Amino acid sequence: MCPFRILDMGGKTSQGNRDHQEDRYICILPEEFPTEKGDQIAFFAVYDGHGSDEASECAQQSLHHRISNNDEFEKGHYEKAITLGLKDIDDELYESFASGKHESAMCGCTVALCLLNLAQGSLLMANLGDSSVILGRREHDGENTYKVERLSRAHKPADHDERRRIQDAGGTLNYATGDARLGTVNITRALGDLQLKRPLNEAHVDEDLQLLVGQSAYRDPDGDFVSRVPFTVARELRSLDKQILILASDGVTDALDDNDDGLMKLVGAMEEQGHSATDISRAITELVGQRKNSDNCTCIVVFLSYQD
């Protein structure tokens, strides 16, 4: 029997005031995500698309398969399997570009994902861009308050380390709108955005793009202006804690001014009132989605508990 169990989980998304819905999300329970090692793995992810929904749709449909079908996954090397799975999605988008669909080079998406290993009592988080993963822990004998930790890291052009990485790769930042951007993109790590990754970021005029069609999809990530190398964090799920896991696109967190404590308090209070994870996710996305100038907004809520 697994020492941890998922009490409830659910996700919802809202288009907000945008013309198109480019967010995607996915929730996969262990019985749908089998492993040869016998680990009980649950998979949760939010993908916030930009440029179009092609990259986020591709990630939603394929990334979990790319990860779980990788040899490294069966060895239990989950972090490496995630990194290779992300490369596979970029290669898939490159193949679309190389077949003549040039718009495939102009879209991208964030990634915020969690692998929950219920058998081992562990969590592995990986993210690209500015979608968030937030973990709340509550002691069994404590009050209805949670110790809140944001596991993800926002990858933004204003970040010193990201700016240095871009400059070392030969890229420059655009300040035309006031805020630092990489071309028109306001994040520095993502799936897709192939025009800002090798080999396409070496093409300086449209005619050069034609010459690149049919080339190998291999790209050295050290030369990418927008990187596909994820930030990762591993956590042990302590047996004395009840835990809440929240994954959200920036349409949610920006609207709430990155108030992780307030978001966790809201989720915890709604659960205490008897609301399901799906209903809570719906309430959050509807709340922020109805605001003026709201973005696409997506939220996943997962309730975890230790079982004796």
N, C-alpha and C positions, 0 to 999 in steps of 0.2 A: 504494500500500500504506500502511495506517495505521501511524504510528510506534509506537503502543502497541497491545498486545493483551491480552485477558483470558485468562489461563492457565487459570483455573478459577473457578467461582462457584457458590454454593448457599446455601440458607436452610432453616431449620427453626423450628418453634414448638411449645411445650408449654403445656398448660392449667395446669400447676402444681396447687396445692391449691384453686383457685377453682372455684366452681360452674359458671361459664360461660367459654367461650373467646371473648374479645373482641379479641384481637390478630389482625392480618392483615399479610401482607407480599407483595411482588411483585418479580420479577427479569425484566427484558426486555432481550434482546440486540439489537444494532444492526439485524440483518436483520428484526426484528419491530417496529422503531421507525424507519421510513424518514423521511428529510428531503429536501426539494427542493434544499437547499443542498449536498448531498453529504457533510455531516458524518456521522460514524459515532457515533451516540448510543446509549449503554446507560443504562437507567433502573433504579434500585433504590430501594425504599421500605419502611419499616416504619410501620404504623399501629396504635397502642395505644388501643383503644376503652374508653370508660367510660359507664355508664348503660345501655348495651346495645351490640350489635355493629352497629347500623344505620349509624352514621357511618363506622366502620372498613371495613365491607363496601362501602359506597358509594364510599369513597376507593379501595379496592383495585380495584373494578370500573371506575371511571370517571375517576379523576384523570389518569392518563397519557393517556387519550384527550382529555380537556379541555385538557391542556397541548399535545399534539402537533397538535391540530386548530385551535389558535388562530393567527390571522394573525401574531402576534408571534413565534411559534415558527418559522414559515417564513422570517421576516426574520432569524433568528438572535438575536433578543432573548429569550434563554431565561429570564432572571430575571423579566422582565415577564410572559412566558407562564405561568410557575409561579404568580405572584401572581394573575393572572386565572383560572387553573385552580382555585385554592383558592376564589376567590369563586364560581365556578360550582358547586362542590360545596355550599357553604353555601346557594346559591340552590336547588339540588336538594332539600336537606333542608327548606328553607322551604316549597317547593311541597308537600312531603309533609305538613308541619304544616298548611298552609292548606287542604288537602283534607280535613282533619278528623282526621288522625293526630297528636294533640297530643304523644304521647310522642317524636315526632321532634324536638321542641324541648328535650328533656331528656337527650339523648345527645351525645357528642362523641368526638373521637379526636386523639391526637398525630399529627404528621407528621415523619418524618426521611427525606429523600430525597436522592439524588445523581443528577445527569446527568453521565455520563462521555462526553466528546467525544474519542474515540480518534483521530480524524483531526487534531484540533488539539492533542492532548495536554493537555487541561484538564479540570478537575472543577468542577462547581457544586453546592454543598450548600445546601439550604433546610430549616429545621425550625420546628415549632411544638410547644411543650410540653417534655417531659422525656425523649423518646427520643433516642438518641445516634448520632452519626457520628464514627468514630475512624479516622484515617489513620496508617499506619506506613510509614516509608521506610528502606530498607536499601541501602547502597552495594554494588555488585557485588563489590568486592574487600574488603569488610568482613566482620566476624564476623556470626554469626546474631543480631544485635541490631538493633532498629528504633528510629528516632527517632519518638516517638509524639506526635500532636497531636489533641486533641478539637476537631473543626470546629464542632460544634453548640453551642448555648447553651441551658441549661435555663431555662425560663420559669416562675418560681415566685412566689407571693405575697410571700415574704420578700425578694425582690430589690428594692432601693431604687427603681430606675428603673421596674420594673413596678408597684410599689405607687403611685408618683407618677402613672403613666399612668392607673391605675384610678381614683384619687381625682379626677384632673382630668376624667375622664369621668363623674363622679358616683357611682361605686361605693364600697362599703365592704367591709372584710375581716371575716371571722368567725374569732374566736379561741376558740370554744367547746371545741374539741378540744385546745387548747394550741398547735398550729401554725396559722399563718395560712392561711385558705382563702377562696376566692371563692364564697360560698354553700357548697355541699358539694364544690366542685371544688378540687383542690390544684395546678392549673396555670393559667397566665394567658393562654396562647395555644393555640388549638386550632381544628380544624374542628368545626362543630356548636356545641353548648352555646348554642343560639339564645336560650334564656331569659335569657342574659347578654349578648346582642347586640341592637342596634337592629333593628327597632322593639320587640321583645318585652321588652327590659329597661326599657322605659318603662311597662309594664303592672304595676300594683301589686296587683291582685286577680285571681282566676281569671276573673271576668266580663269583665275587660278583654281577656283572651286571645281571647275569642269575638269581640270587636269588631275584632281585628286580622286575622282570617281573611279572605283574599282581598285584603289590601293588597299593594302592590308589595313585592317582595323586596329592593328597594334599601335598603342600610344604609350610613351613613357610618361607616367603621371608627374614626374618632376618637371616636365615642360608644359603642364596644363595651367592655364590661368584660373579657370574654374576646376577645382580638384574633385575627384571621385573618391579620394581616400577618406574614410569615415573617422570621426571621433568616437571612441568606444569607452565604455565604463562597465565594470563587472561589480555586482553586489551579492553578498550572501543574504538570504532572507532569514532573519533571526527568528527563532521558534517562539519567542514570547510576544511577537508583534502581530497585530492585525495590520494589513497594508492596503493602501489604495494606490493604484497606478493610473496616471492620466497621460494620454498622448494627445497633443493638440497642434493644429496649424496656427500660424501667427495671426490668422483672422480672429482667433479666440484670445490668445495671450496678449496681443497688442491692444485689443479692445478693453482688456481688463488691466492694462498698464503693467503687465508682467507681475501682477500680484498673486504669486503662487500660493501664499498662505491663505489669501482670501478665496481663491478658487478651491483649494483643498477643504477649507472650512465649509464652503457651500456644498460641495459634493458629500462630505461627511454628514452634514446636517440633513440633507435630502435623503440619504440612506437611512438615517435614524428615523425619519418620518415614514419609511416604508417604500420609498420610490426605488424602482429598478435601475440598473446601470444604463439601460437603453433610454429610459425616461429621463434620467439625469443628463445624459449626453444630448438628448433632444432639447431639453429646457435650456441648456447652456448655449447651444448653437442657435436656437430661436431667439434667445435674449440678445446675443451680440449681432445676429444676422439682421435684425430689424432696425438696427441703428443706421443713421445717415452715413453714407459713404462706406458702409461695411464691406469687408472683403469676403471671399469664400471662407467658410469657417467649418472646421471639423474637430470632433472630440471623441475619444475612446476612453471609457472608464472601466477599470478592472478591480474587483474586490477579491483579496487573497486572505487566506487564514491557515494557520497551522492546525493539523489534526493529529491527535494522539494515536 
